[in-house]
């Protein structure tokens, strides 16, 4: 996977090319859907750019006319015209400033929705393998913390840059009638402000980029104080003070780095700002000298001084905005790096579509697998055929490779060696959406959906119209109806006490709701990874009785440490050290008197 380098980028033309490329890309996205708003905003900014010069110009000319007409008692048409222009110019800025803020707010709302949606879609569709990559997680952490906010700032500031450019063009035209070399002096005095902002942006990105993994640790530690179950454990184990100390220690390390950057920035700002003010002061002295020698009228002096000030402020604003664009652009580059990340799991353009009405035969053909970056194989030469309608159970010690087999079957990863065949087709050549249509799964780390009960169950198949009858049937199959019907609102009950009128199911009840969701899906291949680990023995027995009543062509793949559950499977596969060591029925494996028989007898003895 190609993620952005953690090192701080250097101040070079190459970096600016990346930033300008991102500027063009963000503007293209916004322009595609908001042409009218952008054009209106540009028009508003152009008027706002011209209004200060119109105001200072009309004021300067009016002063010249008043000096000429002083004591004459004549109220000329020229004075009236300049007075009206001055009044109109004074009204333009506040009116158009409000319009500017309105159009910017519209774009701000659009960008938040647009980029938030793009990032959500990308995060959800990337492979599990990528999500487990530490470098990707560093990138993702930066994007999660600043992504959309930085993009909004980045696009918003582009319009300020355009406004600065408009102002500079107008100021250059006006001041071309004065001494051109004064412009060079003012320009040279303002450049250090750009350098200051560029260096600051570089430092800030370095802090967030270089400490991305520490920030992820901080987020995880902080998360312990937002989850009630975690808070309860912290209380019981008397770890609150210790964890708060860890959070504060990490937070302080980030702040210390930021404080150093801020101290360097303020010193540079004081120096560069003073230099810029000195150049303006020099221009002021020069123009006053010109007035004293009768080469410049007083009104024209005020106009040129205002134009010099506007020129310097526009130039300073342009440099500061470019510096901020540099800083935000580094984070925006992270966003586009994320959006451009290519999945590890590639699906061919003409992928095979499976028959939705047929349960496929599954074959593991000499499959071996090692996780990315690992040198040791998690699975070694697994060969196994699962026929339609079979109930197959995997048993073995923790870390033996049982869940890894399921991950490969779901194509979260591809085998390092060998292949997985679905109805004779290599899983790599099958359209994943077509394959997932057949699958239903309850993993050990299932999700708790805090919705209405009927919604939390119907999430099992959102691609079709919800069926309340199926919801009830699925709940009965999962033995969830027993407690659902005791709740005041039953299937209309809100889940989660953090919502008004909500109830908080027990761990076992949550697991039954998750199991009901899997049953609601009516999959042709049902994967159950420790599906009853938090469920009482009586309910577990009833659930597996109902599993036996599923349509005969439905395949069930079960991972469990409970041999009372496992023994009911058609076949049992024993995985040890990533290898398939035993395969057969419960009775056959007992007769072999190997690992399965030893574990079964050990567990049975514990119940005596």
C-alpha positions as CSV (number, residue, x, y, z in Angstrom):
1,X,0.0,0.0,0.0
2,X,1.3,3.4,-0.9
3,X,0.8,5.8,2.0
4,X,2.3,9.2,2.6
5,X,5.9,9.2,4.1
6,X,6.0,10.0,7.8
7,X,8.9,12.4,7.4
8,X,8.4,16.1,7.1
9,X,8.2,17.3,3.5
10,X,10.9,19.8,2.4
11,X,10.1,23.3,1.3
12,X,10.5,22.8,-2.5
13,X,8.7,23.4,-5.8
14,X,7.8,19.7,-5.7
15,X,5.8,20.2,-2.5
16,X,4.0,23.2,-4.1
17,X,3.2,21.2,-7.1
18,X,1.5,18.6,-4.9
19,X,-0.4,21.4,-3.1
20,X,-1.5,23.1,-6.3
21,X,-2.5,19.7,-7.7
22,X,-4.7,19.2,-4.6
23,X,-6.1,22.7,-5.0
24,X,-7.2,21.9,-8.6
25,X,-8.6,18.6,-7.5
26,X,-10.7,20.0,-4.6
27,X,-11.9,22.9,-6.8
28,X,-12.9,20.4,-9.5
29,X,-15.0,18.4,-7.1
30,X,-16.7,21.6,-5.8
31,X,-17.1,23.1,-9.3
32,X,-18.9,20.0,-10.6
33,X,-21.9,20.5,-8.3
34,X,-21.7,24.2,-7.2
35,X,-20.9,26.2,-10.3
36,X,-23.5,28.9,-9.6
37,X,-22.4,29.4,-6.0
38,X,-18.7,29.7,-7.0
39,X,-19.4,32.2,-9.8
40,X,-21.5,34.4,-7.4
41,X,-18.8,34.2,-4.8
42,X,-16.1,35.2,-7.4
43,X,-18.2,38.2,-8.4
44,X,-18.7,39.2,-4.8
45,X,-15.0,38.9,-4.1
46,X,-14.1,41.0,-7.1
47,X,-16.5,43.8,-5.9
48,X,-15.0,43.5,-2.4
49,X,-11.5,43.7,-3.8
50,X,-12.3,46.9,-5.7
51,X,-14.3,48.6,-3.0
52,X,-11.4,49.8,-0.7
53,X,-9.7,51.5,-3.7
54,X,-13.0,53.0,-4.8
55,X,-13.5,54.3,-1.3
56,X,-10.0,55.7,-0.9
57,X,-9.9,57.1,-4.4
58,X,-13.2,58.9,-4.1
59,X,-12.1,60.3,-0.7
60,X,-8.7,61.5,-2.1
61,X,-10.3,63.2,-5.1
62,X,-12.9,64.8,-2.9
63,X,-10.2,66.2,-0.6
64,X,-8.4,67.7,-3.7
65,X,-11.7,69.3,-4.8
66,X,-12.5,70.6,-1.4
67,X,-9.0,72.1,-1.0
68,X,-9.4,73.8,-4.4
69,X,-12.9,75.1,-3.6
70,X,-12.1,76.1,-0.1
71,X,-13.8,79.4,0.8
72,X,-15.4,79.7,-2.6
73,X,-18.9,78.8,-1.4
74,X,-19.4,76.8,-4.7
75,X,-20.9,73.3,-4.3
76,X,-19.8,72.0,-7.7
77,X,-21.4,69.0,-9.5
78,X,-17.9,67.3,-9.3
79,X,-18.0,67.5,-5.5
80,X,-21.6,66.2,-5.4
81,X,-20.6,63.3,-7.7
82,X,-17.6,62.4,-5.6
83,X,-19.6,62.6,-2.4
84,X,-22.2,60.2,-3.8
85,X,-19.5,57.8,-5.0
86,X,-18.0,57.9,-1.5
87,X,-21.3,57.2,0.2
88,X,-22.1,54.3,-2.2
89,X,-18.5,52.9,-1.7
90,X,-19.0,53.0,2.1
91,X,-22.2,50.8,1.7
92,X,-20.6,48.2,-0.7
93,X,-18.2,46.6,1.8
94,X,-20.7,45.6,4.6
95,X,-23.4,44.5,2.1
96,X,-21.1,42.4,-0.1
97,X,-19.2,41.0,3.0
98,X,-22.5,39.5,4.2
99,X,-23.0,38.0,0.7
100,X,-19.5,36.6,0.8
101,X,-20.1,34.9,4.2
102,X,-23.4,33.5,3.0
103,X,-21.9,31.9,-0.2
104,X,-18.9,30.6,1.8
105,X,-21.2,29.1,4.4
106,X,-23.1,27.3,1.6
107,X,-19.9,25.9,0.2
108,X,-18.7,25.0,3.7
109,X,-21.9,22.9,4.3
110,X,-21.5,21.2,0.8
111,X,-17.8,20.3,1.4
112,X,-18.5,18.9,4.8
113,X,-21.2,16.6,3.4
114,X,-19.3,15.7,0.2
115,X,-15.9,14.9,1.6
116,X,-17.3,13.2,4.7
117,X,-19.3,10.9,2.4
118,X,-16.3,10.2,0.2
119,X,-14.1,9.4,3.2
120,X,-16.8,7.2,4.8
121,X,-17.2,5.2,1.5
122,X,-13.4,4.8,1.1
123,X,-12.9,3.6,4.7
124,X,-15.7,1.1,4.4
125,X,-14.6,-0.3,1.1
126,X,-10.9,-0.8,1.8
127,X,-9.6,-4.2,2.6
128,X,-9.3,-5.6,6.1
129,X,-5.6,-6.1,5.3
130,X,-5.1,-2.4,4.7
131,X,-7.0,-1.5,7.8
132,X,-4.6,-3.6,9.8
133,X,-1.5,-1.9,8.4
134,X,0.1,0.4,11.0
135,X,1.2,2.9,8.3
136,X,-2.3,3.1,7.0
137,X,-3.6,3.6,10.5
138,X,-1.2,6.5,11.0
139,X,-2.5,8.1,7.8
140,X,-6.1,7.3,8.8
141,X,-5.6,8.9,12.2
142,X,-4.4,12.2,10.7
143,X,-7.4,12.2,8.3
144,X,-9.9,11.4,11.1
145,X,-8.6,14.2,13.2
146,X,-8.2,16.9,10.5
147,X,-9.4,15.6,7.2
148,X,-12.7,17.3,6.4
149,X,-11.9,20.4,8.5
150,X,-8.6,21.0,6.7
151,X,-10.2,20.5,3.3
152,X,-12.9,23.0,4.2
153,X,-10.3,25.5,5.2
154,X,-8.2,24.7,2.2
155,X,-11.0,25.4,-0.3
156,X,-12.3,28.3,1.6
157,X,-8.9,30.0,1.7
158,X,-8.5,29.5,-2.1
159,X,-11.1,32.2,-2.5
160,X,-9.2,34.5,-0.2
161,X,-6.1,34.0,-2.3
162,X,-8.1,35.0,-5.4
163,X,-9.4,38.1,-3.5
164,X,-5.8,39.0,-2.6
165,X,-4.7,38.6,-6.2
166,X,-7.6,40.8,-7.4
167,X,-6.6,43.5,-4.8
168,X,-2.9,43.3,-5.9
169,X,-3.7,43.7,-9.5
170,X,-5.9,46.8,-8.8
171,X,-3.2,48.2,-6.4
172,X,-0.4,47.7,-9.0
173,X,-2.4,49.5,-11.6
174,X,-3.1,52.5,-9.3
175,X,0.5,52.6,-7.9
176,X,2.0,52.4,-11.4
177,X,1.2,56.1,-11.6
178,X,3.5,56.6,-8.6
179,X,7.1,55.4,-8.2
180,X,7.4,51.7,-9.3
181,X,10.4,51.1,-7.2
182,X,8.4,51.7,-4.0
183,X,6.4,48.6,-4.9
184,X,9.6,46.6,-5.1
185,X,10.6,47.9,-1.6
186,X,7.2,46.9,-0.1
187,X,7.3,43.5,-1.8
188,X,10.7,42.7,-0.4
189,X,9.6,43.7,3.0
190,X,6.6,41.4,2.9
191,X,8.3,38.2,1.6
192,X,9.6,37.2,5.1
193,X,6.0,36.7,6.2
194,X,5.5,34.0,3.6
195,X,8.7,32.2,4.7
196,X,7.5,32.4,8.3
197,X,4.1,30.7,7.5
198,X,5.8,28.1,5.3
199,X,8.2,27.0,8.1
200,X,5.3,27.0,10.6
201,X,3.2,24.8,8.4
202,X,6.2,22.4,7.9
203,X,6.7,22.2,11.7
204,X,3.0,21.5,12.4
205,X,2.7,18.8,9.8
206,X,5.9,17.2,11.2
207,X,4.3,17.1,14.7
208,X,1.1,15.5,13.6
209,X,2.8,13.2,11.0
210,X,5.7,12.1,13.1
211,X,3.6,11.4,16.2
212,X,0.7,9.8,14.4
213,X,1.1,6.4,16.2
214,X,1.3,8.2,19.6
215,X,-1.9,10.0,18.8
216,X,-3.6,6.7,18.0
217,X,-2.5,5.5,21.4
218,X,-3.8,8.7,22.9
219,X,-7.2,8.2,21.1
220,X,-7.4,4.6,22.4
221,X,-6.6,5.6,26.0
222,X,-9.1,8.4,25.8
223,X,-11.7,5.9,24.5
224,X,-11.5,4.1,27.8
225,X,-13.2,7.1,29.4
226,X,-16.1,7.2,26.8
227,X,-17.2,3.5,27.1
228,X,-19.2,2.6,30.2
229,X,-17.9,-1.0,30.3
230,X,-14.4,0.3,30.3
231,X,-15.1,2.9,33.0
232,X,-16.5,0.1,35.2
233,X,-13.4,-2.0,34.8
234,X,-11.1,1.0,35.5
235,X,-13.0,1.6,38.7
236,X,-12.9,-2.0,39.9
237,X,-9.2,-2.4,39.1
238,X,-8.4,1.1,40.6
239,X,-6.8,2.1,37.3
240,X,-8.5,5.5,36.8
241,X,-5.6,7.6,38.1
242,X,-3.0,5.5,36.2
243,X,-4.9,5.8,32.9
244,X,-5.5,9.5,33.4
245,X,-1.8,9.9,34.0
246,X,-1.0,8.1,30.7
247,X,-3.5,10.3,28.8
248,X,-2.1,13.5,30.3
249,X,1.5,12.4,29.6
250,X,0.8,11.8,25.9
251,X,-1.2,15.0,25.7
252,X,1.6,17.0,27.3
253,X,4.1,15.7,24.8
254,X,2.0,16.9,21.9
255,X,1.4,20.3,23.4
256,X,5.1,20.7,24.2
257,X,6.0,20.2,20.5
258,X,3.2,22.6,19.5
259,X,4.4,25.2,22.0
260,X,7.9,25.1,20.5
261,X,6.5,25.7,17.0
262,X,4.4,28.6,18.3
263,X,7.4,30.2,20.0
264,X,9.4,30.0,16.8
265,X,6.5,31.4,14.9
266,X,5.9,34.4,17.1
267,X,9.5,35.5,17.0
268,X,9.5,35.2,13.2
269,X,6.2,37.0,12.9
270,X,7.5,39.9,15.1
271,X,10.6,40.3,12.9
272,X,8.9,39.9,9.5
273,X,5.9,42.1,10.6
274,X,8.3,44.9,11.8
275,X,10.2,44.7,8.5
276,X,6.9,45.0,6.5
277,X,5.9,48.0,8.6
278,X,9.2,49.7,8.0
279,X,8.8,49.5,4.3
280,X,5.3,51.1,4.6
281,X,6.8,53.8,6.8
282,X,9.5,54.5,4.2
283,X,6.8,54.9,1.5
284,X,4.9,57.3,3.8
285,X,8.0,59.5,4.3
286,X,8.6,59.5,0.5
287,X,5.1,60.6,-0.3
288,X,5.1,63.3,2.4
289,X,8.4,64.6,0.9
290,X,6.7,64.8,-2.5
291,X,3.8,66.8,-1.1
292,X,6.1,69.2,0.7
293,X,7.9,69.9,-2.6
294,X,4.6,70.5,-4.4
295,X,4.8,67.4,-6.6
296,X,1.7,65.7,-5.1
297,X,-1.7,66.9,-4.0
298,X,-2.9,66.1,-0.4
299,X,-5.9,64.1,-1.6
300,X,-3.7,62.1,-4.0
301,X,-1.4,61.5,-1.1
302,X,-4.2,60.0,1.0
303,X,-5.2,57.8,-2.0
304,X,-1.6,56.6,-2.6
305,X,-1.1,56.0,1.1
306,X,-4.3,54.0,1.3
307,X,-3.3,52.1,-1.9
308,X,0.1,51.4,-0.5
309,X,-1.5,50.1,2.7
310,X,-4.0,48.0,0.8
311,X,-1.2,46.7,-1.4
312,X,0.9,45.7,1.6
313,X,-2.0,44.2,3.4
314,X,-3.1,42.3,0.3
315,X,0.4,41.0,-0.3
316,X,0.8,40.1,3.4
317,X,-2.6,38.4,3.3
318,X,-1.6,36.5,0.1
319,X,1.6,35.3,1.6
320,X,-0.1,34.3,4.9
321,X,-2.9,32.5,3.0
322,X,-0.3,30.7,0.8
323,X,1.5,29.7,4.0
324,X,-1.7,28.4,5.5
325,X,-2.5,26.7,2.2
326,X,0.9,25.0,2.4
327,X,0.1,23.8,5.9
328,X,-3.5,22.7,5.2
329,X,-2.4,21.3,1.8
330,X,-0.1,18.7,3.6
331,X,-3.2,17.4,5.4
332,X,-5.3,17.6,2.3
333,X,-2.7,15.5,0.6
334,X,-3.2,12.9,3.3
335,X,-6.9,12.9,2.4
336,X,-6.3,12.3,-1.3
337,X,-3.6,9.7,-0.4
338,X,-6.4,7.9,1.5
339,X,-8.9,8.3,-1.3
340,X,-6.4,7.1,-3.9
341,X,-5.4,4.0,-1.8
342,X,-5.8,1.0,-4.0
343,X,-7.3,-2.2,-2.4
344,X,-5.0,-5.2,-1.9
345,X,-7.9,-7.5,-2.9
346,X,-8.3,-7.0,-6.6
347,X,-11.6,-7.9,-8.4
348,X,-11.3,-8.6,-12.1
349,X,-13.3,-6.4,-14.5
350,X,-15.4,-9.3,-15.6
351,X,-15.9,-11.0,-12.3
352,X,-18.0,-14.2,-12.1
353,X,-21.5,-13.8,-10.8
354,X,-22.7,-16.7,-8.6
355,X,-26.2,-18.2,-8.8
356,X,-28.1,-16.6,-5.9
357,X,-30.4,-19.6,-5.6
358,X,-27.8,-22.3,-5.3
359,X,-25.6,-23.2,-2.3
360,X,-22.1,-23.6,-3.6
361,X,-19.5,-26.3,-2.9
362,X,-16.5,-24.8,-1.1
363,X,-13.0,-26.3,-1.6
364,X,-9.8,-25.3,0.2
365,X,-7.1,-26.5,-2.3
366,X,-3.7,-26.8,-0.5
367,X,-4.2,-23.4,1.1
368,X,-1.3,-21.8,3.1
369,X,-1.3,-18.3,4.5
370,X,0.9,-15.8,6.3
371,X,-0.3,-12.4,7.5
372,X,1.4,-9.4,5.8
373,X,4.8,-8.8,7.4
374,X,4.8,-12.1,9.3
375,X,7.4,-14.8,8.5
376,X,5.5,-17.7,10.1
377,X,2.6,-19.3,8.2
378,X,-0.7,-19.2,10.1
379,X,-2.1,-21.9,7.8
380,X,-0.2,-24.7,6.2
381,X,-1.4,-26.8,3.2
382,X,-5.1,-26.9,4.1
383,X,-7.2,-29.1,1.8
384,X,-10.8,-29.5,2.6
385,X,-14.2,-29.8,0.7
386,X,-17.4,-28.5,2.2
387,X,-20.5,-29.7,0.4
388,X,-23.8,-27.8,0.2
389,X,-25.9,-28.4,3.3
390,X,-23.0,-29.6,5.5
391,X,-22.7,-28.6,9.1
392,X,-18.9,-28.4,9.6
393,X,-17.2,-27.5,12.9
394,X,-13.7,-26.2,13.4
395,X,-12.0,-26.9,16.8
396,X,-8.6,-26.2,18.1
397,X,-6.6,-24.0,20.6
398,X,-6.7,-20.2,20.4
399,X,-4.5,-19.0,17.6
400,X,-4.5,-22.4,15.8
401,X,-5.8,-20.7,12.6
402,X,-9.6,-21.3,12.7
403,X,-10.7,-17.7,12.4
404,X,-8.0,-17.2,9.8
405,X,-9.6,-19.8,7.6
406,X,-12.9,-17.9,7.8
407,X,-11.1,-14.6,6.9
408,X,-9.8,-16.3,3.8
409,X,-13.2,-17.6,3.0
410,X,-14.7,-14.1,3.3
411,X,-11.7,-12.9,1.1
412,X,-10.5,-10.4,3.7
413,X,-7.1,-11.8,2.6
414,X,-5.9,-14.0,-0.3
415,X,-4.0,-17.2,0.3
416,X,-0.3,-17.0,0.2
417,X,-0.3,-20.4,-1.6
418,X,-3.1,-22.6,-3.0
419,X,-6.6,-21.4,-3.8
420,X,-10.2,-21.4,-2.6
421,X,-12.8,-22.7,-5.1
422,X,-16.5,-21.7,-4.9
423,X,-18.4,-24.1,-7.2
424,X,-15.2,-24.7,-9.1
425,X,-14.4,-21.0,-9.6
426,X,-11.3,-19.4,-7.9
427,X,-12.6,-17.0,-5.3
428,X,-10.2,-14.4,-6.7
429,X,-12.2,-14.4,-9.9
430,X,-15.7,-14.0,-8.3
431,X,-17.5,-10.8,-7.7
432,X,-17.3,-10.2,-4.0
433,X,-20.8,-8.7,-3.7
434,X,-22.1,-11.8,-5.4
435,X,-20.2,-14.0,-2.9
436,X,-21.3,-11.9,0.1
437,X,-24.9,-12.3,-0.9
438,X,-24.5,-16.0,0.0
439,X,-22.8,-15.4,3.3
440,X,-24.1,-14.6,6.8
441,X,-21.7,-14.4,9.7
442,X,-21.6,-13.9,13.4
443,X,-18.0,-13.2,14.5
444,X,-16.6,-13.0,18.0
445,X,-16.5,-9.2,17.9
446,X,-20.0,-8.7,16.6
447,X,-21.6,-5.2,16.6
448,X,-24.3,-3.9,18.9
449,X,-26.7,-1.7,16.9
450,X,-28.4,0.8,19.2
451,X,-31.6,1.1,17.1
452,X,-35.1,-0.3,17.6
453,X,-35.1,-4.0,18.1
454,X,-36.9,-4.7,14.8
455,X,-34.3,-2.6,12.9
456,X,-31.3,-4.1,14.7
457,X,-32.5,-7.6,13.5
458,X,-33.6,-6.5,10.0
459,X,-30.0,-5.1,9.3
460,X,-29.3,-8.7,8.4
461,X,-30.6,-7.9,4.9
462,X,-31.0,-4.2,4.1
463,X,-31.1,-4.8,0.4
464,X,-34.8,-5.7,0.5
465,X,-38.0,-4.5,2.1
466,X,-38.0,-5.3,5.9
467,X,-40.3,-8.1,6.9
468,X,-41.7,-8.0,10.5
469,X,-42.7,-11.7,10.2
470,X,-39.0,-12.6,9.4
471,X,-37.8,-10.4,12.3
472,X,-40.0,-12.4,14.7
473,X,-39.0,-15.8,13.2
474,X,-35.3,-14.9,13.4
475,X,-35.7,-13.8,17.0
476,X,-37.4,-17.1,17.9
477,X,-34.7,-19.0,16.1
478,X,-32.0,-17.2,18.1
479,X,-34.0,-17.5,21.4
480,X,-34.2,-13.7,21.5
481,X,-38.0,-13.5,21.6
482,X,-37.9,-14.7,25.2
483,X,-36.6,-11.4,26.5
484,X,-37.8,-9.1,23.7
485,X,-41.4,-9.8,24.5
486,X,-40.8,-8.9,28.1
487,X,-39.7,-5.4,27.2
488,X,-42.4,-2.7,27.3
489,X,-42.2,-1.8,23.6
490,X,-41.1,-5.3,22.5
491,X,-39.9,-5.1,18.9
492,X,-40.4,-1.3,18.9
493,X,-38.1,-1.1,21.9
494,X,-35.1,1.3,21.7
495,X,-31.8,-0.5,22.4
496,X,-29.2,1.4,24.6
497,X,-29.8,3.2,27.8
498,X,-28.0,6.3,26.4
499,X,-31.1,6.9,24.3
500,X,-34.5,8.1,25.7
501,X,-36.6,5.1,26.8
502,X,-33.8,2.7,25.9
503,X,-32.9,-0.6,27.5
504,X,-29.5,-2.1,27.9
505,X,-29.4,-5.8,27.0
506,X,-27.0,-8.1,28.8
507,X,-24.0,-9.5,26.9
508,X,-25.9,-12.7,26.2
509,X,-28.9,-10.8,25.0
510,X,-26.8,-8.7,22.6
511,X,-25.3,-12.0,21.2
512,X,-28.8,-13.4,20.7
513,X,-29.8,-10.3,18.8
514,X,-26.7,-10.5,16.7
515,X,-27.5,-14.2,16.0
516,X,-31.1,-13.2,15.0
517,X,-29.6,-10.7,12.6
518,X,-27.6,-13.5,11.0
519,X,-30.7,-15.8,10.7
520,X,-32.7,-12.9,9.2
521,X,-30.2,-12.8,6.4
522,X,-31.2,-16.4,5.4
523,X,-27.7,-17.0,4.0
524,X,-26.8,-20.1,2.0
525,X,-23.5,-20.3,3.9
526,X,-23.8,-19.4,7.6
527,X,-20.5,-18.7,9.5
528,X,-20.7,-18.8,13.3
529,X,-17.5,-18.0,15.2
530,X,-18.2,-18.7,18.9
531,X,-21.9,-17.8,18.4
532,X,-23.0,-18.9,21.9
533,X,-20.0,-17.9,24.0
534,X,-22.2,-15.6,26.2
535,X,-25.4,-17.7,26.0
536,X,-26.6,-20.0,28.7
537,X,-26.5,-23.8,28.1
538,X,-30.3,-24.3,27.8
539,X,-30.7,-21.5,25.2
540,X,-27.6,-22.8,23.3
541,X,-29.1,-26.3,23.1
542,X,-32.4,-24.9,21.7
543,X,-30.5,-22.7,19.1
544,X,-28.6,-25.7,17.7
545,X,-31.7,-27.7,17.6
546,X,-33.1,-25.0,15.3
547,X,-30.0,-25.0,13.3
548,X,-30.7,-28.6,12.4
549,X,-34.1,-27.4,11.0
550,X,-32.6,-25.0,8.5
551,X,-33.2,-25.9,4.9
552,X,-31.2,-29.0,4.0
553,X,-29.1,-27.2,1.3
554,X,-27.8,-24.5,3.8
555,X,-24.2,-24.8,4.8
556,X,-23.2,-24.0,8.4
557,X,-19.5,-23.4,9.3
558,X,-19.1,-23.4,13.1
559,X,-16.1,-22.4,15.3
560,X,-16.5,-23.3,18.9
561,X,-14.7,-24.5,22.0
562,X,-17.9,-26.0,23.4
563,X,-17.9,-29.7,22.5
564,X,-21.5,-30.1,23.4
565,X,-22.2,-27.9,20.4
566,X,-19.5,-29.2,18.1
567,X,-20.5,-32.9,18.4
568,X,-23.8,-32.2,16.6
569,X,-21.9,-31.2,13.4
570,X,-21.8,-33.6,10.4
571,X,-18.0,-33.4,10.4
572,X,-15.4,-31.9,12.8
573,X,-12.1,-30.5,11.6
574,X,-9.3,-30.2,14.2
575,X,-6.8,-27.4,13.5
576,X,-3.4,-27.5,15.2
577,X,-0.6,-25.1,14.5
578,X,-2.3,-24.0,11.2
579,X,-2.6,-27.6,9.9
580,X,-5.6,-29.8,9.5
581,X,-4.8,-32.7,11.8
582,X,-8.1,-34.5,12.1
583,X,-11.3,-34.7,10.1
584,X,-14.4,-36.8,10.8
585,X,-17.6,-37.2,12.8
586,X,-17.7,-37.0,16.5
587,X,-17.7,-40.8,16.9
588,X,-15.0,-41.3,14.3
589,X,-12.7,-38.8,16.1
590,X,-13.3,-40.4,19.5
591,X,-12.3,-43.7,18.1
592,X,-9.1,-42.2,16.7
593,X,-8.3,-41.2,20.3
594,X,-6.1,-38.2,19.3
595,X,-6.4,-34.5,20.1
596,X,-10.1,-34.2,19.7
597,X,-10.8,-37.2,21.9
598,X,-8.4,-35.8,24.5
599,X,-10.0,-32.3,24.5
600,X,-13.6,-33.7,24.6
601,X,-12.9,-36.0,27.5
602,X,-11.1,-33.2,29.4
603,X,-14.1,-30.9,28.9
604,X,-16.6,-33.7,29.7
605,X,-14.7,-34.5,32.9
606,X,-15.1,-30.8,34.0
607,X,-18.9,-31.2,33.9
608,X,-18.9,-34.3,36.1
